[in-house]
Amino acid sequence: MSDFVESEAEESEEEYNHEGEVVPRVTKKFVEEEDDDEEEEEENLDDQDERGNLKDFINDDDDEEEGEEDEGSDSGDSEDDVGHKKRKRPSFDDRLEDDDFDLIEENLGVKVKRGQKYRRVKKMSDDDEDDEEEYGKEEHEKEAIAGEIFQDEEGEEGQEAVEAPMAPPDEEEEDDEESDIDDFIVDDDGQPLKKPKWRKKLPGYTDAALQEAQEIFGVDFDYDEFEKYNEYDEELEEDYEYEDDETEGEIRVRPKKTTKKRVSRRSIFEMYEPSELESSHLTDQDNEIRATDLPERFQLRSIPVKAAEDDELEEEADWIYRNAFATPTISLQDSCDYLDRGQPTSSFSRKGPSTVQKIKEALGFMRNQHFEVPFIAFYRKEYVEPELHINDLWRVWQWDEKWTQLRIRKENLTRLFEKMQAYQYEQISADPDKPLADGIRALDTTDMERLKDVQSMDELKDVYNHFLLYYGRDIPKMQNAAKASRKKLKRIKEDGDEEGEGEEAEDEEQRGPELKQASRRDMYTICQSAGLDGLAKKFGLTPEQFGENLRDSYQRHETEQFPAEPLELAKDYVCSQFPTPEAVLEGARYMVALQIAREPLVRQVLRQTFQERAKLNITPTKKGRKDVDEAHYAYSFKYLKNKPVKELRDDQFLKIGLAEDEGLLTIDISIDMKGVEGYGNDQTYFEEIKQFYYRDEFSHQVQEWNRQRTMAIERALQQFLYVQMAKELKNKLLAEARESVVKACSRKLYNWLRVAPYRPDQQVEEDDDFMDENQGKGIRVLGIAFSSARDHPVFCALVNGEGEVTDFLRLPHFTKRRTAWREEEREKKAQDIETLKKFLVNKKPHVVTIAGENRDAQMLTEDVKRIVHELDQGQQLSSIGVELVDNELAILYMNSKKSEAEFRDYPPVLRQAVSLARRIQDPLIEFAQVCSSDEDILCLKFHPLQEHVVKEELLNALYCEFINRVNEVGVDVNRAIAHPYSQALIQYVCGLGPRKGTHLLKILKQNNTRLESRTQLVTMCHMGPKVFMNCAGFLKIDTASLGDSTDSYIEVLDGSRVHPETYEWARKMAVDALEYDESAEDANPAGALEEILENPERLKDLDLDAFAEELERQGYGDKHITLYDIRAELSCRYKDLRTAYRSPNTEEIFNMLTKETPETFYIGKLIICNVTGIAHRRPQGESYDQAIRNDETGLWQCPFCQQDNFPELSEVWNHFDSGSCPGQAIGVKTRLDNGVTGFIPTKFLSDKVVKRPEERVKVGMTVHCRIMKIDIEKFSADLTCRTSDLMDRNNEWKLPKDTYYDFDAEAADHKQEEDMKRKQQRTTYIKRVIAHPSFHNINFKQAEKMMETMDQGDVIIRPSSKGENHLTVTWKVSAGIYQHVDVREEGKENAFSLGATLWINSEEFEDLDEIVARYVQPMASFARDLLNHKYYQDCSGGDRKKLEELLIKTKKEKPTFIPYFICACKELPGKFLLGYQPRGKPRIEYVTVTPEGFRYRGQIFPTVNGLFRWFKDHYQDPVPGITPSSSNRTRTPASINATPANINLADLTRAVNALPQNMTSQMFSAIAAVTGQGQNPNATPAQWASSQYGYGGSGGGSSAYHVFPTPAQQPVATPLMTPSYSYTTPSQPITTPQYHQLQASTTPQSTQAQPQPSSSSRQRQQQPKSNSHAAIDWGKMAEQWLQEKEAERRKQKQRLTPRPSPSPMIESTPMSIAGDATPLLDEMDR
């Protein structure tokens, strides 16, 4: 360990300069002023300890006594000292002796400067580093105050005694800000968020290991000095002294100086880990506990036990009575303690008001006389019985801790209130004439009274939060003002030591900068800073007044009405934070709501109402609906609706909380009923209370204010109060449920421990001739243990009367059966039986115990009983008991470290046998074996939910049971010394504990003597009076065994429960009973005692009541019960009051061997079992003639086994006679996992009739069954596996559900799940039989999932949901984008085969390989070219917005270039988005991948380079296929009913022939498309026909007349759909229309010509097929359109400016004439 300390030396709180002087290490933690220079910072650093805490946080009287010496002499000694001021020299000589320096120099090999040795002062370090870093901020101030007030039980962990260290009073005066602002904040459970100042952890090191070392060594431990000592024990006794600072700040262990030179050795501190020392109770703190004359458990309590005046005791007793005994729990808990026999289980007022006085007496004994609970329960019965028994006293003990905690916090908060009051007074008195601002609330006596009346932690928290709301911002100001005031007082102070005064003043100046206001602000602070306080006050009622209205349930205070409209008034408060009157009102409502929500009276009333009315609603999550089945613990409350929390029982809410934590359920606690119809008269709580805030007038102004008030109240409830109250109630319900679990665990342990040792028959004891000294007293027990594995041997252990193992036996074949099939096994079994017989005859145990491991234990028990019976018959052995014992404790002991240490060479099963024997010998001692520092006892199964309670609470409850029982039985100290096995009990003796108990035994062992009298506890063991009073009566001495071995006087009462304080009364009773003359010279009261012990019936003649009255008259108090107890004890000393042992009953044996409980194995439970055979009923002779002949086959059938292949009747008889007929099958035999045999009757095998069960089930098969009946005597169960019973739709077998179970919600969810299942299970395709490597019988989603791991261009061919004549080809365009192409089949042989010809739109293919090679692979190759293009972008799967953002961003970065990008389109697989931005707005068009190439603007490009070359040259061109538009556009002059059949082709041809020669190719294509001549006959259409989406375009679908709206993209088109594939009808004037993405619609528009703005949506019309209308003159229209188009082009040429040359970095993008781009209609096709 020394190596470790040396390696970590840099972590020390001290450093050495080159001269060997101690220099404290410091860390800067303060928030310094920005203008502080470096020198000032360095000065401030020296006043902080190594973790940033203020110097002199604990007053150092040593420093105050020091005089100032010249500091300049050493200022330049070392650069290491920069930033550190020298420590002032002490005025007294504290140097090491020269011999010590010689020793150090010899060991270190270096010269050491022989300067002065300084005593270190223990500084306080905060456990929460974050709070230190935020020092000076408001949040830190609030947290600090919270810790001071809400000091929790952890806050006092380091204080083991009443004399435990407390903060010095003078330091509290000096450091107000620290003493009142430390560790105040508490969490929602009332627990502190960080540990308080005074705690077990000592300050100093941040390293965890060094921290542990520091806890052990003490603060002032000096490793180098420690090296000089030899032995740890020697050092403890000789070289340490407990030094108490003059300030009484803390007790510290300091090493004394010694001049004796010793050889350096390794101490136990170096040899063992600190954690090991702590667990072994070898630390300095443990030594202090041993030395202090207080019960150990008093010292270990987190809140120390303090003496109290009579007034406080009365107040506390009344408080404890109300909270612990008279107030019912919220949920239904069994309030009756298991010690209260015959009491009603739900009566909370069973303890009347007289209990208060008894509680007060108990508190007086605990707090003022330091008596532990067992002492009060046994020796002060008159003062507490009959109202309080021992468990009630433990409850008083626990609630005393809560009371002390509450009182401390109230006192601290009161002190804070007083300081704030004083600060407010100073602020007001500075300018008395100045009116109070709206935001200032005076802290008056009403607030102080309210704090004084606080009765619970909840109420205290309410008061504190209320304080923070109004005064939280003033805390830093108050602290700074207090600092300034103290500085001022110190400066003008005239008396006292000038040097010390100057030093203190300097320390004060260097405490650090002033506390700063927090930079973070909440909504309330923002509203407050905006001056909304004034508006909030005009709502008409203060929160206090509203609280009183609420409490009294009537409008005690009338709402005051402000004479202005709220909105008008709000205009006066408009500011930058609240720019509108509505925002101002919103802020004011927030303030009012928060003020109401923080008002303690409102919270108190609502808390009470909420707890009374709260309803619980539970719905399962998606995971819960799946996981919570009928075997789950949450099954009965899976759905709950409006269950009152008052009807929750025992641990039910803990299960609910666990299910919520596991994500199975969602819990909602509300004050109002939910989802209940037909209760119109039931008001919500909000509607009930809002009337108490209303003003009952009908003017508009009042109604407006009422509306604001309503909104404020609603916000207070919904946003703040309901949420907080629900959380608070939930925590209380969980606490009650956990307490229920802890009680159940205690009850189970109580039942285990209350069993007395096994007592054999009287005859056995009388016949016992083997009781010699070697065997010891008590009974001899043979324990037999075995493993569940059949091939493992059985072990037997013989334990004598003292629990020591005297012999053992190994039986390797004892688990084999007597009737085994193999003769070898039977012989080996017989050998083991003979071996056991001899062992029993030789050792003569009184009882044999057998481990209840499994069903085999029954067989072993029968074998042993048979052996014992045979020996008894042969008179070789008296009849002895054979008992089955639960081996759960034995298994735990077998695996414990203690058993390994005690029986290191024993196999585990033999150790188990030892534990079994010891348990029946004395259960109390054996259970105590697992109460170690490893907390093994928690491994016992007390309750299914024991793992979900607080471990410390459960341990304390279990230890209380041990304490109760051990003190009732008593502990023989001499036996514990002689037999270490029983030493575990000593720690539970009243007044002792693990440390004091071990110390007592250690002293007795060191003296090598027995405890001969109780007085030796004081004379020899140096026990203090308080501990002696507590423990003396419970430590018994076997006076008979002392006999003549001692010359000292033997006090026979030392072997009884009579306490030494009443020995005289016992002697007096003996003398009076024998009628001796006390005044005679030869009077011998001791002799009278011995005589009365032999003839106790003489005591019955005594008038004990008169004796009790005489004692009371003499001032000894009421002792009437004590006298009766003494008489009973003299009749039978230390009579065992435990319940006599009894053998386990049938049910207990069943539970023991199956490891089941009624909660885990019950009728109706679903189980899994294995079939072991078929059960048959043997045929009866009179039934032989009932053979049945089958007329059809002529064969005979056996009436029993149903075998029907006999050709003659005689063969049926032979079948009977030979015994080959097994009989009638009556059921199936099974075996369950727990060893129980199951039987399924034939009629319960199936809902259908089953004649031959072997046809339904086979041996070894696993079947699901439900339990119908349990026979615990035969270990069997009747089962059913009928489908109807397993489903149990009528809930005949399932566990009953909660009374408030929401069956409607469950049915709705079930129906929804069924619908989903049906939908998922419904096959959307017909499975096909097609042999192709790319073909899979999968659906759409499965195909896409497979595609995720495939490469780009890969293909999956699958059945189509369109029917048996279709296939779908899915190919991967890019990651996450897959195109699905429909393939039509023709010439099919049947529904499952592949068609002879395959069609994709109008293109024919011979087989699937051709489709892949000629259709998919070319498109995949073209798509790959685009994907690999340098300007390809992913854009989240072709997100238009992302593409536009990218274009805009690129354009901003390089405004002279025209950016363009291409990306795959996820919405339209097979298409790519081409985006470019010539000017201000980005434009996006589509590029479609086809087998021939890339289709863009109606043209096919075989290469990427060709595509983009053409794009760059023609990007300015108007997008073809889009009708030009202008502001005064008119509709196409065509009849709505025109059809393609009406086209006048002759006129059109003449118009085309007359076209001008300079007409562009695009114009020609547009006209040619009308006649259908512009189509590309070789173009392969996409998966969907273009007309399917309502677009024209080359490669269109099979019909041009079936027009559908686009689901994803709808371009602007003319109102009427032209009958062509490619282009729409032109309109005037000719301009390129702007493109807008519009929602598709199929609603036809009006057919009348009317103006349309360019941005309006134009709906396509489906063309009717009627020929009844006149033909349209398309030729004239085309000619007119071309003329206008030409004119428009001429105008545009005149306006065009020269186009800049393209950039060499980015390929230029054409700029269109109209300034915007419109995607082609045909680019939208698929």
PEGI-V462366 format. One record per run of one state. SS is the DSSP state (2 for helix, 1 for strand, 0 for the rest). FROM is the first residue (numbers start at 1). LEN is the number of residues. If there is no record, write none. Layout:
((SS | FROM | LEN) (SS | FROM | LEN))
This chain:
((0 | 1 | 1) (2 | 2 | 6) (0 | 8 | 1) (2 | 9 | 3) (0 | 12 | 2) (1 | 14 | 3) (0 | 17 | 5) (1 | 22 | 3) (0 | 25 | 13) (2 | 38 | 8) (0 | 46 | 2) (1 | 48 | 1) (0 | 49 | 5) (1 | 54 | 1) (0 | 55 | 6) (2 | 61 | 5) (0 | 66 | 6) (2 | 72 | 3) (0 | 75 | 4) (2 | 79 | 3) (0 | 82 | 16) (2 | 98 | 11) (0 | 109 | 20) (2 | 129 | 5) (0 | 134 | 4) (2 | 138 | 12) (0 | 150 | 3) (2 | 153 | 4) (0 | 157 | 12) (2 | 169 | 6) (0 | 175 | 1) (2 | 176 | 5) (0 | 181 | 5) (1 | 186 | 1) (0 | 187 | 5) (1 | 192 | 1) (0 | 193 | 15) (2 | 208 | 10) (0 | 218 | 5) (2 | 223 | 4) (0 | 227 | 5) (2 | 232 | 8) (1 | 240 | 5) (0 | 245 | 6) (1 | 251 | 5) (0 | 256 | 12) (2 | 268 | 4) (0 | 272 | 2) (2 | 274 | 6) (0 | 280 | 4) (2 | 284 | 8) (0 | 292 | 4) (2 | 296 | 5) (0 | 301 | 9) (2 | 310 | 17) (0 | 327 | 5) (1 | 332 | 1) (0 | 333 | 21) (2 | 354 | 14) (0 | 368 | 5) (2 | 373 | 7) (0 | 380 | 1) (2 | 381 | 4) (0 | 385 | 5) (2 | 390 | 41) (0 | 431 | 14) (2 | 445 | 8) (0 | 453 | 4) (2 | 457 | 35) (0 | 492 | 6) (2 | 498 | 12) (0 | 510 | 13) (2 | 523 | 7) (0 | 530 | 3) (2 | 533 | 5) (0 | 538 | 5) (2 | 543 | 10) (0 | 553 | 13) (2 | 566 | 8) (0 | 574 | 7) (2 | 581 | 18) (0 | 599 | 1) (2 | 600 | 14) (0 | 614 | 1) (1 | 615 | 6) (0 | 621 | 1) (2 | 622 | 6) (0 | 628 | 7) (2 | 635 | 3) (0 | 638 | 2) (1 | 640 | 5) (2 | 645 | 3) (0 | 648 | 1) (1 | 649 | 1) (0 | 650 | 2) (2 | 652 | 10) (0 | 662 | 3) (1 | 665 | 6) (0 | 671 | 14) (2 | 685 | 9) (0 | 694 | 6) (2 | 700 | 54) (0 | 754 | 1) (1 | 755 | 1) (0 | 756 | 6) (2 | 762 | 6) (0 | 768 | 13) (1 | 781 | 5) (0 | 786 | 8) (1 | 794 | 6) (0 | 800 | 5) (1 | 805 | 7) (0 | 812 | 11) (2 | 823 | 21) (0 | 844 | 3) (1 | 847 | 5) (0 | 852 | 4) (2 | 856 | 18) (0 | 874 | 7) (1 | 881 | 5) (0 | 886 | 2) (2 | 888 | 7) (0 | 895 | 2) (2 | 897 | 6) (0 | 903 | 5) (2 | 908 | 14) (0 | 922 | 1) (2 | 923 | 6) (0 | 929 | 7) (2 | 936 | 4) (0 | 940 | 6) (2 | 946 | 3) (0 | 949 | 2) (2 | 951 | 19) (0 | 970 | 1) (1 | 971 | 2) (2 | 973 | 6) (0 | 979 | 1) (2 | 980 | 9) (0 | 989 | 5) (2 | 994 | 13) (0 | 1007 | 9) (2 | 1016 | 4) (0 | 1020 | 5) (2 | 1025 | 10) (1 | 1035 | 2) (0 | 1037 | 2) (2 | 1039 | 7) (0 | 1046 | 6) (2 | 1052 | 4) (0 | 1056 | 4) (2 | 1060 | 15) (0 | 1075 | 10) (2 | 1085 | 10) (0 | 1095 | 1) (2 | 1096 | 6) (0 | 1102 | 2) (2 | 1104 | 10) (0 | 1114 | 6) (2 | 1120 | 12) (0 | 1132 | 7) (1 | 1139 | 1) (0 | 1140 | 6) (2 | 1146 | 9) (0 | 1155 | 11) (1 | 1166 | 12) (0 | 1178 | 3) (2 | 1181 | 6) (0 | 1187 | 1) (1 | 1188 | 2) (0 | 1190 | 6) (1 | 1196 | 2) (0 | 1198 | 8) (1 | 1206 | 1) (0 | 1207 | 2) (2 | 1209 | 9) (0 | 1218 | 6) (1 | 1224 | 9) (0 | 1233 | 4) (1 | 1237 | 5) (2 | 1242 | 3) (0 | 1245 | 8) (2 | 1253 | 3) (0 | 1256 | 6) (1 | 1262 | 10) (0 | 1272 | 4) (1 | 1276 | 5) (0 | 1281 | 2) (2 | 1283 | 5) (0 | 1288 | 13) (1 | 1301 | 1) (0 | 1302 | 1) (2 | 1303 | 19) (0 | 1322 | 13) (1 | 1335 | 2) (0 | 1337 | 3) (2 | 1340 | 8) (0 | 1348 | 7) (1 | 1355 | 5) (0 | 1360 | 6) (1 | 1366 | 9) (0 | 1375 | 2) (1 | 1377 | 10) (0 | 1387 | 10) (1 | 1397 | 4) (0 | 1401 | 2) (1 | 1403 | 3) (0 | 1406 | 2) (2 | 1408 | 20) (0 | 1428 | 4) (1 | 1432 | 1) (0 | 1433 | 2) (2 | 1435 | 4) (0 | 1439 | 1) (2 | 1440 | 14) (0 | 1454 | 6) (1 | 1460 | 5) (0 | 1465 | 6) (1 | 1471 | 6) (0 | 1477 | 6) (1 | 1483 | 8) (0 | 1491 | 2) (1 | 1493 | 4) (0 | 1497 | 2) (1 | 1499 | 3) (0 | 1502 | 2) (2 | 1504 | 11) (0 | 1515 | 14) (1 | 1529 | 1) (0 | 1530 | 10) (2 | 1540 | 3) (0 | 1543 | 2) (2 | 1545 | 9) (0 | 1554 | 7) (2 | 1561 | 11) (0 | 1572 | 14) (2 | 1586 | 4) (0 | 1590 | 62) (1 | 1652 | 1) (0 | 1653 | 21) (2 | 1674 | 22) (0 | 1696 | 26) (2 | 1722 | 3) (0 | 1725 | 2))
